[in-house]
Amino acid sequence: MKLEKAFYQHENAVFMAKAFLGKVLTSQISGHLTSGVITETEAYAGIHDKASHAYGDCRTKRTAPMYLDGGIAYVYLIYGIHSLFNIVTAPAGTPHAILIRTIYPVEGIGIMQKRRNYNKITGLTDGPGKLSQALGIHYSNSGEDLGGERIWIEDHGIVPQAGEIITGPRIGVEYAGKDALLPYRFRLDYP
């Protein structure tokens, strides 16, 4: 079952990053259905978070989707080749985003392998660029409504318990100084 729009409206990015663990990220791109259980996330808490693209209320064409109502895809290009998928959370005007770092492949594994030119399951979607490529998500999908028919999040009843969630600092945001050390990365060992 797709998540309702109200699910995305929580104003605490850390809470939301944990809430997406166990949910299923699904895409219907180029006629192919693919999905995976979300197993690792990172919270980016808007204008006061030095690691966030919206830090200091930075409003650009790229960051515009972050300022929309929660339930929107924020997908950006890194290193000129990798599209990274984020979920915009909170009400409009509060630019929080949750980076999806890893998923456990569930549906359309053969398609994912073909898209990645990779014939194993281990390592297929264990990074934000890898999972976007496997699901067919591209930075041109930024701004899409996650209640639509191309990319959405489903609830399959997987509810991690607090003791099953591993917490640590975010990866690759050393430029953010002390904010790089915040415990905003969450991982679930699944299955």
N, C-alpha and C positions, 0 to 999 in steps of 0.2 A: 504494500500500500504506500503511495506517495505521501511524503510529509506535507502537512497542511501549511499554508502561508504563515499562520500564527506561530508555528514552531521556531521560525527563524528570527523572531522579533525580540529575543532576550538581549538585554544590554550588557551582559557580562561575557566578554570574549573567551575567557578561560573556561567558564561554565559551558559555553557552546562547543569549544574544542573537545571537551570530554563527552558532551552529549552526542557528537557525531560518531564516536567510536562504536562500532557494531552496526551502524547504519550501512545501507548498500547504495553505492554510487553506480548509477546506471546510465548508459548512453544508447541512443538509437541513431547512429550516424551512418550515412551511405547505405541504409537498408540493413544494417547489422546491429543486433542487440548484444551488448556486452555489459558486464557488471562485476563488481567485487565488493567485499566487505571492507569498510574503512577500518584500518588497523593502526594508523598513525596520523596525528594532526599537530598543527602549530597554531597558536592564537596570536593575532596581530590586533592590538587594542587601540587603533585609531590615532588621533592627533597628538596624544601624549606619549606614545610608544615610539621610541627612536628607530626601531626596526621596521615600523609600518611605512608603507608607501604614502600614507596619509599624514605622516608626522608633520606637525606644525601647520595643520590644515592645508596641506598641499593638494590643490585641485588642478588637475591636468586632464587632458583628453583620456589618458590611460587610466587615471584613478577615478574618473567620473562614476563608474559602476559602484565603487565602494560607498558612495554617498546616497545610493538608492535604498529603497526599502529592502530589508532582509529577504533572502530567497532568490538572490541574483548571482550569476556566475561572474567572478572576477578572474580572468585568465590573462596572464602576462607572459611575455617572451623574455627569456634569460639566456645570456651568452649567444644571442642571435639564432638559437636553434631549438631550445626547449620551451614548450608551453607549460606553465604551471597553473593548476586549477585551484581556485579558492572559492569559498562560499561566503557571500556577504551576509552578515548577521546584524541585528539591531534595527530599530526604526530608521527611516530616511533621515539623513543628516549626520548620523553617527557612523563613521566609516570603519567598522570592524570587519575583519575578514579572517577566515579559518583556512589555512593552507592544508590541503590533503596531501600527505607525504607518502603513504603507502596504502595499498588495498590487497586483499587476498582474492585472487581471481575466482569467480563463480560461474558466470555464464559467458559463452562466446570465446572460450579460451583459444580455440583454433584461429579465430579472427584476430585476437590480441597478438598471438604469436606471429601471424602473417604481417600485421601492421608494424611489429617491432623487428621482423626478420630474425626471430629468436625462437628456437624450438624447445626450450625447457619451460617448466612452470616456475621453478625456483629462480628468483631474480627477474621474473617477467614484469612485475609491477611494484618493485620495492624501492621506488624513488618517485618524486613528484613529476619529473619529466617522462619517466618510463610509463607511469600509469596514464598520463594524458595521451601519450602516443598510442598505447595499447587500446584505450577507449575511443580513440579518434577525436579527442578534444584538442582544439586549436585555439590560439589566442584570438582568432576572429569570433569565437564564441563568447567573448567577454561581453557582459551586459545581458545575456540571455536569462529569461525567467526560468528558474528551476522547477516550476510547475508546468512547464511545457512538455513537448513530445520528443525533444532531442537529448536533453540531459536532465536528470532528476535524481532525488534521493528517496530511497524506500526504507520503511521500517519492517524488518523481518522478525522482530521480537527478540533480538540479541541485546541483552542488557548487561554490560560488564559491571561487576561489583567493584567497589572502591579499591580493594586489595589487588585487583587484577590489572589496574592501570599503572603503568610505569611513567613517572614524571621526570623531566629533565630540561636543560636549557635548549633553546632553539639552535638550529644548525645554519652556519654560513652567514651570520649577521654580526660578526665581530665589530663592524663599523659602528654599531649601536651602543658601544661602551657598556655601561652597567646594565642597560636594558637587554644586552645580549645574554646576560646571565640569568634573566628571569626564568622561572620554571614553567614555561609556556608550551613545552612539547609533551605530547601524551601518546603513549604506545600501548597497544593491547596485543598480547601474544595470542594469536588465533590461527588455526583452530586448536 
